[in-house]
Amino acid sequence: MDDYSILQLPDGTQLAYEVLGSDHKPEGASVPLVFVSGTTSCRRDTDKVSSLLAKHRQVLVYDHRGMGDSKARKDDPFTIETLARDLLSLIQHLQWSEVALCGHSMGGIIVQSLLFLPFHRTNPTPLRFRVTHVVLACTAFTPNLDPRYGLKFARRPTGPLTLELIRETVRLSMPPNYDPEWFASEANQERIEEIIDRGLIGRPFRTILQQKRAASQYDFTGFHSRLSPDTQFMIIHGELDQILPFSNVQGFLRLIPWARVVPVGDAPGSVPTFRFGHDWIEYFDPQVWYGVFEVFLQARCREKARL
């Protein structure tokens, strides 16, 4: 079992979290980074990249309420705002004065909701820390209404649920997270089996359905104009994403004009191509993504040093 900590919230929720690289001091170019996962995901799903980044900075990974080792009430309201306030509680608990955020899919929606809490229409809540950088990975700024996209689950088989039936149900639900070529490649079959094994633990289907519903019921109209240009934004999104459209990139650039898109090329901080699917972290060598994050997180510090 992983060595993790628990944050007890006033409503009874228990959030399981880990601070990787905890021996690093959160200062200068080593601003702490928080990975905010998407629907169905748990805190160690980013290990391929978070473990590399933790060699030089503190990295917070955590399970959303009701997932992994986190606990939630049976009558949990489960909204994007609730999940954003969970994230707020975690960061404030760690007493970080500056933080960088990476939100994937639903996690990117949660990150945006967190940034908008100071402008909440009925319950404005200040952030007691500065968000220096934000990575929005394969995410959205408005609920998806295009039937060609979205999270789709295989039909539950009839009869007793054996382990093999559950494994097959997980497998049949996986393809939209990738692309047909990646999923069919013989080279990726061992990794697919590992992901299936991982998916059998700590991911209650009831909670996943609550997450899916929450990710379809939010309204950020008018909030992006309130964001500070002092916060750096980077958009990561693949052309082969089958859950959220690649056109969301242009939507984000309209809403956050100073945002940058992860570059394509051979230079450090770039990806080889935009031809990757929704589960971006499974594409390319992990060192590629490590470079993308480090170049992005350090650029602002170099700019400040020249002023």
C-alpha positions in Angstrom: 0.0 0.0 0.0 1.2 3.5 -0.8 2.4 5.8 2.0 -0.1 8.6 1.9 -1.6 11.3 4.1 -5.2 12.1 4.8 -6.8 15.5 5.0 -10.1 15.5 7.0 -12.6 18.1 5.7 -15.4 19.5 7.8 -18.1 17.8 5.8 -16.6 14.3 6.6 -14.7 13.9 3.3 -11.3 12.4 3.6 -8.8 13.3 0.9 -5.8 11.0 0.4 -2.7 12.8 -0.9 1.0 12.4 -1.4 3.7 15.1 -1.7 6.4 13.6 -3.9 9.9 15.1 -3.7 9.0 16.5 -0.3 12.7 17.1 0.5 12.8 20.0 -2.0 12.1 23.5 -0.8 9.2 25.2 -2.6 11.1 28.3 -3.8 12.4 30.0 -7.0 12.3 27.8 -10.0 11.1 24.9 -7.8 7.5 26.0 -7.4 5.4 23.1 -6.3 3.2 21.4 -8.9 -0.2 19.9 -8.4 -1.6 17.2 -10.7 -5.4 17.4 -10.8 -6.7 14.2 -12.4 -9.7 13.6 -14.6 -12.7 11.3 -14.5 -11.9 7.7 -13.5 -8.3 8.6 -12.5 -6.4 8.2 -9.2 -3.4 9.9 -7.8 -0.7 7.5 -9.1 -1.9 7.5 -12.7 0.6 10.3 -13.5 3.6 8.4 -12.0 5.5 8.2 -15.3 5.9 12.0 -15.3 5.2 13.1 -11.7 8.1 10.9 -10.4 10.5 12.6 -12.8 9.3 16.1 -11.9 9.6 15.2 -8.2 13.4 15.0 -8.6 13.5 18.8 -8.7 10.3 20.1 -7.0 7.5 19.1 -4.7 4.6 17.4 -6.6 1.2 17.0 -5.0 -0.9 14.1 -6.3 -4.2 13.2 -4.7 -7.4 11.2 -5.0 -10.7 13.0 -5.6 -13.4 12.4 -3.0 -14.8 9.0 -3.4 -11.9 7.7 -5.5 -8.8 5.7 -4.6 -8.0 6.0 -0.9 -10.3 9.1 -0.5 -13.7 8.9 1.2 -16.9 10.7 0.5 -20.4 10.9 2.1 -23.1 8.8 0.5 -25.1 12.0 0.0 -22.2 13.9 -1.5 -23.3 16.8 -3.7 -20.4 16.2 -6.1 -20.1 19.4 -8.2 -17.1 20.8 -10.0 -17.1 23.6 -7.4 -17.0 21.1 -4.6 -14.0 19.4 -6.2 -12.4 22.8 -6.6 -12.9 23.6 -3.0 -11.3 20.3 -2.1 -8.3 21.3 -4.1 -8.3 24.7 -2.3 -8.3 23.0 1.1 -5.4 20.8 0.2 -3.2 23.6 -1.0 -4.0 25.7 2.0 -3.3 22.8 4.3 0.2 22.5 2.8 0.7 26.2 3.4 2.3 26.8 0.0 2.5 30.5 -1.0 3.0 29.7 -4.7 1.9 26.8 -6.7 1.6 25.5 -10.3 -1.4 23.5 -11.4 -1.8 20.8 -14.1 -5.4 19.7 -14.7 -6.3 16.9 -17.1 -9.8 16.6 -18.6 -12.2 17.0 -15.6 -9.1 18.1 -13.6 -8.7 21.0 -16.0 -12.3 22.1 -15.3 -11.6 21.8 -11.6 -8.5 24.0 -12.0 -10.4 26.7 -13.8 -13.1 26.6 -11.1 -10.5 27.0 -8.4 -9.1 30.1 -10.2 -12.7 31.5 -10.4 -13.5 31.1 -6.7 -12.5 34.7 -5.9 -15.2 35.8 -8.4 -17.9 33.4 -7.3 -21.3 35.0 -7.7 -22.6 34.0 -4.2 -19.7 32.7 -2.2 -16.5 34.5 -3.3 -13.4 32.9 -1.7 -9.9 34.4 -1.9 -6.9 32.2 -2.8 -4.3 32.6 -0.1 -1.6 31.5 -2.5 -0.4 32.7 -5.9 -0.9 30.5 -8.9 2.2 31.0 -11.1 1.6 28.5 -13.9 -1.4 26.5 -15.2 -1.3 23.6 -17.6 -4.7 22.7 -19.1 -4.4 19.2 -20.6 -7.1 17.8 -22.9 -9.8 19.7 -21.1 -12.7 22.1 -21.8 -14.1 25.5 -20.9 -17.7 24.6 -21.5 -19.6 21.3 -21.3 -19.3 19.2 -24.4 -22.5 19.0 -26.5 -21.0 17.2 -29.5 -22.2 13.6 -29.6 -19.1 12.5 -31.4 -17.1 13.1 -28.3 -17.4 12.3 -24.6 -16.7 9.6 -22.1 -18.5 6.3 -23.0 -18.7 3.2 -21.0 -19.2 -0.4 -22.2 -22.6 -1.9 -21.3 -22.5 -3.8 -18.0 -22.6 -7.6 -18.8 -25.5 -9.6 -17.4 -25.0 -12.3 -14.9 -22.4 -12.7 -12.1 -19.5 -10.2 -12.4 -16.4 -12.4 -12.5 -13.0 -10.8 -12.5 -12.6 -11.6 -16.2 -15.9 -10.0 -17.0 -14.9 -6.8 -15.1 -11.5 -6.7 -16.9 -13.2 -7.1 -20.3 -15.7 -4.3 -19.4 -12.8 -2.0 -18.5 -11.0 -2.9 -21.7 -14.1 -2.2 -23.8 -14.4 1.3 -22.2 -10.8 2.3 -22.8 -10.4 3.0 -26.6 -11.8 6.6 -26.5 -8.9 7.5 -24.2 -6.4 6.8 -26.9 -6.6 6.4 -30.7 -7.2 3.2 -32.7 -3.7 2.8 -33.9 -2.2 3.2 -30.4 -4.7 0.9 -28.8 -4.3 -1.8 -31.5 -0.5 -1.7 -31.5 1.2 -4.9 -30.2 3.8 -2.7 -28.6 1.2 -1.2 -26.2 -0.6 -4.4 -25.2 1.4 -5.0 -22.1 0.8 -1.4 -21.0 -2.9 -1.7 -21.7 -3.0 -4.8 -19.3 -1.2 -2.7 -16.7 -3.8 0.1 -17.1 -6.6 -2.4 -16.8 -5.2 -3.9 -13.6 -4.9 -0.3 -12.2 -8.4 0.4 -13.2 -9.8 -2.4 -11.1 -8.7 -0.8 -7.8 -10.3 2.2 -6.0 -12.6 3.4 -8.8 -16.2 2.9 -7.8 -18.5 3.2 -10.8 -21.0 5.2 -8.8 -18.4 7.8 -8.1 -17.3 7.9 -11.8 -20.9 8.5 -12.9 -21.0 11.4 -10.4 -17.8 12.8 -11.8 -19.2 12.5 -15.4 -22.4 14.3 -14.4 -20.4 17.1 -12.6 -18.2 17.6 -15.7 -21.3 18.2 -17.8 -22.9 20.8 -15.4 -20.8 23.9 -15.0 -20.9 27.4 -16.3 -17.8 29.6 -16.7 -19.4 32.3 -18.8 -17.7 35.6 -18.2 -15.0 34.3 -15.8 -12.0 33.9 -18.0 -11.7 37.7 -18.5 -11.1 37.9 -14.7 -7.9 35.9 -14.9 -4.6 37.6 -14.2 -2.1 37.8 -17.1 0.6 37.2 -14.4 -0.4 33.6 -14.4 1.2 31.7 -17.2 -1.0 29.2 -19.1 -0.1 26.3 -21.4 -2.5 24.2 -23.4 -1.8 20.6 -24.1 -4.3 18.8 -26.4 -3.9 16.1 -29.1 -5.5 16.0 -32.5 -6.5 12.4 -31.8 -8.5 13.1 -28.7 -11.8 11.3 -28.9 -13.3 12.6 -25.6 -12.8 16.4 -26.0 -12.4 18.1 -29.4 -9.0 19.4 -30.5 -10.8 22.6 -31.4 -11.0 23.4 -27.7 -7.4 24.7 -28.1 -8.6 27.7 -30.2 -11.4 28.3 -27.8 -8.9 28.6 -24.9 -6.7 30.9 -26.9 -9.7 33.2 -27.5 -10.6 33.2 -23.8 -6.9 33.4 -22.5 -5.1 35.3 -25.2 -1.7 35.1 -23.5 -1.8 31.3 -23.2 0.7 29.3 -25.2 0.2 25.9 -26.8 2.8 23.2 -26.2 5.2 23.6 -29.1 5.9 20.9 -31.7 9.5 20.2 -32.7 12.8 18.9 -31.5 13.7 21.7 -29.1 13.6 21.1 -25.3 10.0 21.7 -24.0 8.4 20.5 -27.2 6.4 17.4 -28.3 7.2 15.5 -31.5 3.7 15.9 -32.9 0.1 16.8 -31.9 -1.0 13.2 -32.9 -1.8 11.9 -29.5 -5.0 11.0 -27.7 -6.9 12.0 -24.6 -4.7 10.1 -22.1 -1.7 12.3 -23.2 0.7 10.9 -20.6 0.8 7.5 -22.3 2.2 9.0 -25.5 5.9 9.7 -26.1 8.8 9.0 -23.8 8.1 10.4 -20.3 11.3 12.5 -20.6 9.5 14.4 -23.4 6.7 15.5 -21.0 9.3 16.1 -18.2 11.0 18.6 -20.6 7.7 20.2 -21.5 6.9 20.9 -17.9 10.4 22.0 -16.8 10.8 24.4 -19.7 7.4 25.9 -19.1 7.8 26.2 -15.3 11.3 27.7 -15.5 10.6 30.2 -18.3 8.7 32.6 -16.0 11.5 32.5 -13.5 14.1 33.4 -16.1 12.0 36.3 -17.3 11.6 37.6 -13.7 15.4 37.4 -13.2 16.0 39.6 -16.2 13.7 42.4 -15.0 
